[in-house]
Amino acid sequence: MSEGAANAPRRALCRDCLTEMEPRAQPMRCRACGSPRLVSHAERETLSIAHIDCDAFYAAVEKRDRPELRDKPVIIGGGVRGVVSTCCYVARTYGVRSAMPMFKALKACPDAVVVRPDMAKYASVGREVRSLMRDLTPLVEPLSIDEAFLDLTGTSRLHGATPDRVLATFARRIERDIGITVSIGLSYCKFLAKIASDLDKPRGFAVIGRAEAVEFLADKPVGLIWGVGQVTQEKLAGEGYRLIGDLQRAEETDLMRRYGTEGSRLWRLAHGVDARIVSPERETKSVSSETTFDIDVSDADALARTLYGLSDKVSARLKAAELAGSTITLKLKTADFKSRTRARSLNEPTQLATRIFEAARELLLKETDGTAFRLIGVGAGSLTDAQNADHGDLADTRVVRDKATEKAMDALRGKFGKAAVVRGIAFDPAPKKG
């Protein structure tokens, strides 16, 4: 909460021109540039754990690249049977939300511009943002393509500025150099930093300090605690714990008797106690891609063609992240919404589209018995460094050719666009089961 402890003396930092000043009256504006975007908090200059979250990331990238969309409601997703991946803040004013079925989103906002997601582009922009984060501190813990925790403890001498000022400068640089915006939460622990980054979106900068943590959390629903989903919320509510303040008033030993170690975790977080460190070694568990069909599909050839396109996307993301996977997973959802997940292990890790597709198609052929599917997806798991991948052996000499072919294709796509080279499988039916 950017106002902090009510009566504590504090200076204000202008996020637009970085001027610092003593506050005189409310509402405040910067005396240097007139901006109302000030950060004022008694603990502002002493806190160093941050959560940075790009604002409506996919939509922001599309608006950056297509200025004509700037003031329009934009939905990232696809197909009347699909769901909303994300949407811009204009679309959100109409009630559009992530994971909403596309038909509901378009009913709520019929004038929305729907853009198919371009994950390779978003991953590229995400890497740019991540690189600038690492200019601030080596302690960057990615949570997803567009958000991360940072620990700036001990970096003031390096930057010649306190963490709050460094972060404000970072936000300006992201807008200037990359053309999107971020929201920042600053606190003394990860739990509260992540909560803070949601308080003032978009282009936000909010601070939650130690002095106010317990009071700030008291009237918030227990669902604000990470790991507490809908089922757990209902269970806690049934036993009288609807608000975090209810957990604060309980004895830790009583919560432990009821919920085991989870009870202790809930009690500690309710009191703003979170000892987790910012770990730059946080690993991506899998890389995947999926699509929902506009019309249910049962034809094996059509499914295989779609599967190859998804395998190609997974391959591109693995290559971009310098990763490879040794477990390939096929995901299917039937017309009646029942999910099927099948997986197989490879002899060695791969990041090649052909190898991912071949393993996934083997799994697919066992499922194509006339069943109609509304969704298909493929993923690579058990990830490792790319240098461990696709070496082949005496029994598998084709891998050298496959690597050379894909390297040439990737080079052409990088120069002329993704559609410059397309394999025949994208057009021709795959071999029939038989």
N, C-alpha and C positions, 0 to 999 in steps of 0.2 A: 504494500500500500504506500503510495508515493508521498503521503503526508507525514507518515511516521508518528512518533510519540507526540502527543498534542502540544505540550508545553516546553519541550526541549529546545534549546537554542540550536539553530542550524543555518547553513548557507544553502543557497540555491545554485544549481548548475543549469545553464541554458543549453539544451541539446542541439540547437541550431547554430549558435556561434561560439559555444563553449565558454562564454563569460560566466564567472562566478560572482555572486553578490550576496549581500545580507538582505534577507526579505524584510519588507517594511509594511506591506498591506496585502490583503487578499481582495479580489483575485490578483495574483502577481503576473507581471510581464517582464521580459528581459529589458533592462534599462539601456542595453546596447543596441539590440535589433528589434525589440518590440514583440518577440515571440512569446506565446503563452506556454511553450513546451519546456517547462522547467521541472527539474528534479530536486525535491527538497526533503531531506530526511536526516534525523539526528545521527544515524549510523552510516550514512551514505559513503563516507570516505574510509570506513574501516572494514567493509564487507568485501568478499572476494570470490564467492561461488556464484556463477551465473548460469542461467539457461537462456539460450538464444534460439528463437523460432522464427523462420521465415513466414511472412504473412501471406496466406492463401497462395502458397508457393507456385503450384502448377499454373494457376490462373494468372498470377503476377508475371510469370515468364512469358506467357502468351500475350498479355497486354503490352509488355515491353517490346516484343517482336512485331506486334500488330497494333500500332498506335490508334487505328480506327476503332479498336475495341475498348479504349481507355474508359469511357463513361458508360459502357453497356454491361448488362448482366451477362457474365460468362460462366458456363458450366463445363467442367472437364469430365468427359465420360463418353458414352457412345451407345447408340442403339436404343430403341424403345424398350427393349427387355433388359438393358444394362442398369447400372447404378451410377450415382454421382461419385466420381473420385474425389473431387473437391470443387469449390466454386468461389467466385470473387465475393467481396463484401457487398457489392450492389445486389447480386443474386440472393445473398443471405437476408436482405431486407424483405424479400418476398417469401421467406420461409424455407428456401432451399438449403439442404444440409448434406454433408458427406454421407455416403452409404444409402441415401434416399433412392428408391427406384426411379428410373429416369422418367417414366410416364407421370409420376406424381410431381417430380420437379418441374416438368414442362407444363403441367396443369397449373402449378402455383405461379410459374413465371413463363408464360407462353412466348414472350419476346426474347428469351435468353438465346445467346449464341452458344451452340454446343461445339466444343472442340475435342477431337479425339486426342487422347494423351500421347505424348511423344516422350517416352521414358528416357531414351538415349539423350535427348536435349536436356531434360530436367537433371539427369545424373551429371551431365557436363557442368551445368550451372551450380549444382550442389557441390561439386569438387572445387569450383572457384571459391565459393563461400567458405568451404572447409579449409582451403589453403590460407585464406585471410584470417580465419580463426587461429590457425597454428602460428601465424605471425605474432599473435598476442601471447600465447603460452603453449608449451608442448603438451599440457594436460587438457586435451580435448577429447571428450567421450561422446561419439556420435550416437544418437538415438534412432535417427532415420535419415533419409536423404536431405531433410531440410531443418533439422534441429540437433542441438548438442548441448552438453554441459561443458563449462570451462571452469578451471580453477586458476585464478590469477594471483594466488597467495605468493608474496615475495617478488612480484614483477614490477613493483613501483620504481625501483632503482633503474631497471632495464629501460622502462618507458618514460621515466621522468614524470610520472603522473600516477595518481591513485586509480584502482581498477574501474571505478565508476566513470571517470573521465576517459579512460582508455576505451571503455565499452561505448560511450557516447560517440567518440571519434570513429570507432569501428562501424557503428550504424550509419554515420554520414558517408563513410567510404563505400559501404555496400550500395547505398542509393546512387552515389556518384559514379562508381566504377562498374557496377553490375546491373543497376537499373531496377532493382527490386527493393523491398523494405523488410525490416526485421523488427521483432519485438523482444525486449530484454527483461529478464527477471533477475534481480540481484539480492542475495541473502547470505546467510552463514551456513546453509546446508542445501543439498540437492532438492529435497522435498519442497521446501518453501520457495526456492528459486524457480522451480517449474510452475508452481502456483502463481508466482508473481508475474511471470511472462504472459499469463493469460488475462491479467487484470486491466490492461490498458490498450488492447489491440484495436486497430493496427498501428504501427510505428510507435509502439509503447515502450516505456521504461519505468518499471515499478520496483519498489524496494520494500522488503519485509525484514525488519531487524529482530534481534533477540528480545528486546524489551517488550515488544508488542505481540510476539508470536502467539502466545497462549490465548490472549484476548481476541486477536484476529481470527483464530481458528474456531473459537467457541461456538459461534452461531452458524457455522458452515455445516452442510450435510455430511454424513460419514462417507458418502460416495466420493468426496473430494480426496480422500486418502487413496494413494495409488495401490492397486491390487484389490480394491473393494468394488466388485461389480454388482450388477442388479440383484443376483441371487443372495450374495452376502449382505447387501443392504437390507433386503427383506428379512433375512434371518436376524440381523442386529436390531432392526426396528421392532420385530416381534418380541424382543427381550428388553425393549426400552431404550435402545441406543440409536436414536434418529440423528442427533446432532453430534459433532465432535465434542462439544461441551459435555454431553452425557458420558462420553468415554473419559473425559478429563476428571469427572467427579467420581468415577469408579476407582476401586483399588486395583493396582496392577496384578496382585496375586489372585484377585477374584476373576479378572479377565483371563488369566492364565489357566485357572481351574475350568473355566467354561470353554476356552478356545485353544488351549495349549500355547505353543510358542507364538502363534498368530495373535493371541490376546496380548502378549507382551509387546509385539510389534505395533499393534493398534494403539496401545496406551502411550508408548514412547512417541509415535508420530503425532498423536493428539496433543502432546506437550511440546511439539516442535523439536523433538530429539531425533536426529538422523545422522548416524555415524558413517554412512556410505561415503567412500572417497570417489573422486572423479578419476575414472580409470581409462586411459587412452587405449588400453588393450581390448576394449569391448569388441567382440567379434560378431560379424554378420553370420547368422545361422544358415541362411539359404537365400537363393536368388530365384525368383519365379516370375511367371507371366501367365495371365489367363484372360479369357474373353467370354462374354455372354452372347449367344446367338439371338438375332431378332426372331427367328423361327427355329423351333426344335429341329435338330439334325440327327438322322440315323445312318446316313450313308457313310460307309467306311472311308471312301476316297475323299469325300468332302471334309470329314473329320481329320484325316491325315494331312490334307493341305493346310488346314488351319493350324494343326499341331506343328507343322514345319515353321510357319511364320512365328509362332510363339517360341519355338526352340531357337530361332535366329535372334529373337529379342533377348532371351536369357543368355545366349552366347555373347552378344554385344555388351551386356551389363557385366558379365564375368570378366571379359577382356578389359573393359574400362576400369574395373576395380582390381585388376591383376590377381584374379582368383580363379579357382577351378573346383569342380565338384565331382565326387565319386559316387554319389547316390542320386539317381534320377527318379523323380516322383511324378506320376500322372494323376491329375485331378479331374473328375467328371461329376456333373450334377444332372440327374435325370429330369424329365419333364415334370415329375411330381416332387421335385426339390430334394430327392434323396442323393446324398453324396457318396461317391466311390473314390477311394484313394489307393493307388497301387504304386509300389516302388521296387527298384532293383539296384543292386550294387554293381559298379563297374570294376574291371580288373585294375584300372588306374584312373586317377582324376582326369577330367577333360574340361575344356572350355570351348570346344569346337561344336558348331551348330549341327553338323552332320552326325556326330556321335551322340549328342543329346537327343536328336530326333530319332535315330535308330533305336536307342534304348526305350524311348517313350512310345514309339510306334509298336514295338514288340508287346508292350503292356496294353496298348490300345486295341490291337487285333484280338486280344482275348476278351475284350468287352463289347466288340461290335457284333452283336447277335440280333440286330434289329431294334434294339432299345434306342429311343430318341433322347438326345441330350440337349439341355439348354445351356450348358457351360462346359468348357474344356480348359485345362491349364497344365503347365509343366513347370517343374522346378528342379534346381540342382542344389543338393545339400552335402553335408560332410565336407565343408569347404577347406581348401588349403591354398598355399601360394601357387601362382601360375607356373613357377619354375619346376614344380613337381608334376606337371601335367603333360600328357600326350607325347610320351617318349617312344612308345611302341616296343616291340621286341622281335625276335626272329620269326615268331608266328603271326605278327601283326605289322607288316611292312607298309601297309596302306596309310598309316598315320602321317608319314612324311609328306605324301602327296596331298592329303587332306589339309594339313597345316599350310602348305604352300598355296593351295587353292584359296583357302579362306583369307590368308594374308593378302593375296592379290585382290580379292573381292573387297576386303575392308579398305584397302588403299584407294580403290576406285570409288567406293561409296564416300570415303572421306573427302575426295576431291570433287565428285560430281553429284553427290546426294545419295540417299538410301535406295532410291529406285534405279540407280545406275546399273546394278547387276542383280538379277533375280534368278534363282535356280529353277530348273524345270519343274520340280515338285510343287512349286507355288501355283503351277497351271495344270499339270498333268496328274491324273489320278495315281495314287500310290498302288503298289501291287496288292491285289485282293487277297484276303485271307483264304488260305486254301491248301 
